[in-house]
Amino acid sequence: MKKLLFGAFMLTVMAACNNDNVTNPGENTADESTAASLTQRGCASEEIRQEALKKNPELQQRFAALEINTEKFANDLKVGKVLADGTVEIPVVVNVVYKTAAENVSDARIAEQIAVLNADYSGTNSDVSKIPTEFQSVSSGDTKVKFRLVNTFRKSTTKTSWATNDDMKKASKGGIDATNPTNYLNIWVVGKMTSQGRTILGYATFPESAGLWNDGVVIGAPYFGKTGASSPFNLGRTATHEVGHYLNLRHIWGDANCGNDQVSDTPTQTTANYGKPSYPLYNTCSGVQRSVMFMNYMDYVDDAAMFMFSSGQKTRMQSVVASSGARSGLRVF
């Protein structure tokens, strides 16, 4: 169990971190067949966050304020100060930038993805019963965060691949400009994404970017929704993972060997887990003999192997959508 050490965390915030990506072993570049052969999960959110923080002192200040507010909220919650309205329903705009018919995901598939988000974040997902007894007492249950689709925009492009440089968020670069990112969660769905020759499932901005032009989540079309998505990332959990970043959740291993995800009820683990691990899995740190929480949405396991948030993660998410939180603008509509 980890103690929140914000001061120490800030001293290391500029350190290098893991890429959020999917590695296709034996190949240096991604091609059109990559999606069919991917075997390991990844996303680029933390890497992109660190680069942005290095370049932008104002963003660093917003990040520091965010963590201070999150810690304060957690302490307030212990003495009974909770969100007045209980649940925050986040309005969602989906921006589809496509070249092929397969990339132009259907309205039905978008609705399917929103349904997955609502199930996963309310703790009503069909596989919630798989949570081991060991972790049932710290399971988040209903996070009191819901999602409602309010609009969909589509745009055809000649681009066959996208980088993680936010071009899909710029109309001038062939993408789609965000719809009022202060008040809406923008999700961009694009064809193929690569970074340094590796295929990327998705990436997200963190709450210190709230309201900025590039604020939101990007998902590769092969990993969006369920129907027609690419196994083993075909249950809509890539969006669940990336929206977790959007709501201030870090990777469960803290993007470092035995790192800190700033959540006290997620066991410290050595690094990311992949595939479909068997419970119990003992790759914890400091000689503690207990299983890690590899089934957490913020690990890198396959869609079918992840099915829970923790109570501590729920607290962090609620803190950013609270009336005093970094994403309080999402409460307007």
C-alpha positions in Angstrom: 0.0 0.0 0.0 1.3 3.3 -0.9 1.3 6.6 1.0 0.7 9.8 -1.1 4.0 11.5 -1.4 3.3 14.5 -3.5 6.5 16.4 -2.7 8.6 13.5 -3.9 6.4 13.0 -6.9 6.9 16.6 -8.0 10.7 16.2 -7.8 10.5 13.4 -10.3 7.7 14.7 -12.6 10.1 15.6 -15.4 11.7 12.1 -15.4 11.4 9.9 -18.5 8.4 7.6 -18.5 7.1 4.6 -20.4 5.5 5.1 -23.8 1.9 4.2 -24.1 2.1 2.0 -27.1 1.7 -1.4 -28.5 4.9 -3.1 -29.6 4.8 -5.5 -32.5 7.8 -7.7 -31.7 10.4 -8.0 -34.5 9.4 -5.0 -36.5 10.6 -1.4 -36.4 7.8 0.2 -38.3 4.0 -0.2 -38.4 2.1 -1.0 -41.5 -1.5 -1.7 -42.6 -1.3 -5.3 -41.1 -0.1 -4.2 -37.7 -3.6 -4.1 -36.0 -4.2 -7.7 -36.8 -1.0 -8.9 -35.1 -0.8 -6.7 -32.0 -0.4 -8.7 -28.8 0.4 -6.1 -26.1 -1.5 -3.0 -24.9 -0.1 0.5 -24.6 -1.1 4.2 -24.8 1.1 7.4 -25.1 -0.6 9.6 -22.6 2.1 9.8 -19.9 5.0 10.3 -22.4 3.1 13.1 -24.1 2.2 14.7 -20.7 5.9 14.7 -19.6 7.0 16.4 -22.9 4.3 19.0 -22.5 5.3 19.7 -18.9 8.9 20.1 -19.9 8.0 22.8 -22.5 5.4 24.7 -20.6 5.9 26.3 -17.2 2.3 27.3 -16.9 1.2 23.7 -17.5 3.6 22.7 -14.7 1.9 25.1 -12.3 -1.5 23.8 -13.3 -0.3 20.2 -12.8 1.0 21.1 -9.3 -2.3 22.8 -8.4 -4.2 19.8 -9.7 -2.3 17.4 -7.4 -2.7 19.7 -4.4 -6.4 20.0 -5.0 -6.7 16.2 -5.4 -5.0 15.6 -2.1 -7.2 18.2 -0.4 -10.3 16.6 -1.8 -9.2 13.2 -0.6 -8.7 14.6 2.9 -12.1 16.4 2.8 -13.8 13.2 1.8 -12.6 11.6 4.9 -14.6 14.1 7.0 -17.8 13.8 4.9 -17.4 16.5 2.3 -18.7 14.9 -0.9 -20.0 16.1 -4.3 -23.3 17.9 -3.8 -25.1 16.3 -6.8 -23.5 12.8 -6.4 -23.0 12.0 -10.1 -21.5 14.1 -12.9 -22.8 13.3 -16.4 -20.0 14.3 -18.9 -21.2 15.5 -22.4 -19.2 13.8 -25.1 -18.4 14.9 -28.7 -16.9 12.2 -31.0 -14.8 13.4 -33.9 -14.2 10.8 -36.6 -11.4 11.4 -39.0 -11.3 8.6 -41.5 -9.7 7.5 -44.8 -11.4 4.1 -45.3 -14.9 2.9 -44.6 -13.6 0.7 -41.7 -12.1 3.8 -40.1 -15.5 5.7 -40.4 -16.9 4.0 -37.3 -20.7 3.8 -37.4 -23.1 5.7 -35.1 -24.1 2.3 -33.6 -20.4 1.6 -32.7 -20.1 5.0 -31.1 -23.2 4.3 -29.0 -21.7 1.0 -28.1 -18.5 2.7 -26.9 -20.5 5.2 -24.8 -22.4 2.2 -23.3 -19.1 0.5 -22.4 -17.8 3.7 -20.7 -21.0 4.0 -18.7 -20.9 0.3 -17.6 -17.2 0.4 -16.7 -17.5 3.7 -14.7 -20.6 2.7 -12.9 -19.3 -0.7 -11.9 -22.1 -2.5 -13.8 -19.8 -4.1 -16.4 -20.7 -7.8 -17.1 -17.4 -9.0 -15.9 -17.3 -7.2 -12.5 -18.0 -10.5 -10.8 -14.4 -11.5 -11.7 -12.9 -9.1 -9.2 -10.9 -11.3 -6.8 -12.1 -11.4 -3.2 -8.9 -9.8 -2.2 -9.8 -6.6 -4.0 -13.6 -6.5 -3.6 -13.4 -4.3 -0.5 -11.4 -1.6 -2.4 -13.4 -1.8 -5.7 -14.7 1.6 -6.8 -18.2 0.4 -7.5 -20.1 3.3 -9.1 -17.6 6.1 -9.7 -20.5 8.6 -10.0 -19.2 9.6 -13.5 -21.4 9.1 -16.5 -21.1 9.9 -20.2 -23.7 11.2 -22.7 -23.1 11.5 -26.4 -24.2 15.0 -27.6 -22.7 15.2 -31.1 -20.7 13.4 -33.7 -18.5 15.1 -36.4 -17.0 13.3 -39.4 -14.3 14.3 -41.8 -12.6 12.4 -44.6 -8.8 12.5 -45.0 -6.1 11.3 -47.3 -3.8 10.5 -44.4 -3.0 6.9 -43.8 -1.3 7.3 -40.5 -1.3 9.8 -37.6 1.3 10.7 -35.0 0.8 11.7 -31.4 1.4 15.4 -32.2 -2.3 16.4 -32.1 -2.7 17.0 -35.8 -6.1 15.2 -35.7 -7.2 18.0 -33.5 -6.5 20.7 -36.0 -8.7 21.5 -39.0 -5.7 23.1 -40.6 -3.9 19.7 -40.5 -6.8 17.7 -41.9 -8.3 17.0 -38.5 -11.3 18.4 -36.5 -11.0 21.2 -34.1 -12.3 20.5 -30.6 -15.8 21.5 -29.5 -15.5 23.7 -26.5 -13.1 21.5 -24.5 -13.9 23.3 -21.2 -17.4 21.9 -21.3 -17.2 18.8 -23.4 -15.1 15.6 -23.5 -13.8 15.5 -27.1 -12.9 12.0 -28.4 -11.1 11.8 -31.7 -11.3 8.5 -33.6 -8.6 8.1 -36.3 -7.3 5.2 -38.4 -3.8 4.2 -37.5 -1.5 5.9 -35.0 2.2 5.4 -34.7 5.0 6.8 -32.6 8.7 5.9 -33.2 7.6 3.0 -35.4 5.2 1.6 -32.9 1.4 1.3 -33.2 -0.5 3.4 -30.6 -3.9 2.4 -29.3 -4.7 5.8 -27.9 -3.7 8.7 -25.8 -5.2 11.4 -23.6 -4.6 14.8 -22.0 -4.6 15.0 -18.2 -6.6 17.6 -16.2 -3.9 20.2 -16.1 -4.8 20.6 -19.9 -8.5 21.2 -19.1 -10.0 23.6 -21.6 -7.0 23.9 -23.8 -7.4 23.5 -27.6 -6.0 20.0 -27.6 -7.8 18.7 -24.5 -9.4 15.3 -24.9 -8.9 11.6 -25.9 -7.7 10.0 -29.1 -8.5 6.4 -30.0 -7.4 4.3 -33.0 -10.4 3.1 -34.9 -9.4 -0.6 -34.6 -9.7 -0.3 -30.8 -12.8 1.8 -30.6 -16.1 0.2 -29.4 -16.6 -3.6 -29.8 -18.2 -4.5 -33.1 -15.5 -4.8 -35.7 -12.7 -3.9 -33.3 -9.4 -5.8 -33.3 -8.8 -8.5 -30.8 -7.6 -8.6 -28.0 -8.6 -4.9 -27.7 -12.2 -5.3 -28.9 -14.2 -4.7 -25.7 -14.0 -0.9 -25.6 -11.6 -0.8 -22.8 -9.0 1.4 -24.6 -11.4 4.3 -24.2 -12.0 3.3 -20.6 -8.3 3.4 -20.0 -7.7 6.7 -21.8 -10.7 8.5 -20.2 -9.1 7.4 -16.9 -6.1 9.5 -17.8 -8.4 12.4 -18.8 -9.9 12.1 -15.3 -6.4 12.2 -13.6 -5.6 8.5 -13.2 -2.0 7.4 -13.8 -0.9 4.0 -15.0 -1.1 1.6 -12.1 2.6 0.9 -11.9 3.4 4.7 -11.8 5.3 4.6 -15.0 8.5 3.5 -13.2 9.8 0.4 -11.6 7.8 0.1 -8.4 6.5 3.6 -9.1 3.7 5.5 -7.5 0.3 6.1 -9.1 -0.7 8.4 -6.3 -3.4 5.9 -5.2 -3.1 4.2 -1.8 -5.2 1.1 -2.4 -3.6 -0.2 -5.6 -0.7 -2.5 -4.7 2.7 -1.2 -5.9 3.9 -3.3 -8.8 7.2 -3.6 -10.7 5.9 -2.6 -14.1 3.1 -3.0 -16.6 1.3 -6.3 -17.1 0.2 -7.6 -20.5 -2.0 -10.2 -22.0 -4.3 -12.2 -19.7 -2.5 -12.9 -16.5 -3.7 -15.5 -14.0 -4.6 -14.4 -10.5 -2.8 -14.2 -8.2 0.1 -12.5 -9.9 3.1 -11.7 -7.6 5.2 -8.9 -9.1 4.9 -6.5 -6.2 7.7 -4.6 -4.6 9.5 -4.5 -1.3 9.0 -8.2 -0.7 5.2 -7.9 -0.1 3.6 -11.3 -0.9 0.3 -10.3 -2.4 -1.1 -10.2 -5.9 -1.0 -7.0 -8.0 -4.2 -5.5 -9.3 -3.5 -6.4 -12.9 -7.2 -6.4 -13.7 -7.4 -2.6 -13.1 -8.3 -0.5 -16.1 -5.1 1.4 -15.8 -2.8 -1.5 -16.4 -1.8 -2.8 -19.9 -3.6 -6.1 -19.9 -6.0 -7.2 -22.7 -9.5 -5.9 -22.7 -10.9 -9.1 -21.4 -8.5 -9.1 -18.4 -9.4 -5.6 -17.1 -12.6 -5.0 -15.2 -12.2 -2.6 -12.2 -11.2 0.7 -10.8 -10.3 1.1 -7.1 -11.9 3.4 -4.5 -8.8 5.5 -4.4 -9.0 6.0 -8.2 -12.7 7.0 -7.8 -11.7 9.7 -5.3 -9.2 11.1 -7.8 -11.7 11.1 -10.6 -14.4 12.8 -8.5 -11.9 15.4 -7.4 -11.4 16.7 -10.9 -15.1 16.9 -11.8 -16.0 18.5 -8.4 -17.2 22.1 -8.4 -13.7 23.2 -7.4 -11.9 20.7 -9.7 -9.9 21.2 -12.8 -12.7 19.8 -15.0 -15.6 21.5 -13.2 -16.6 22.9 -16.6 -17.9 19.5 -17.5 -20.7 20.1 -15.0 -22.2 23.0 -16.9 -24.4 21.1 -19.4 
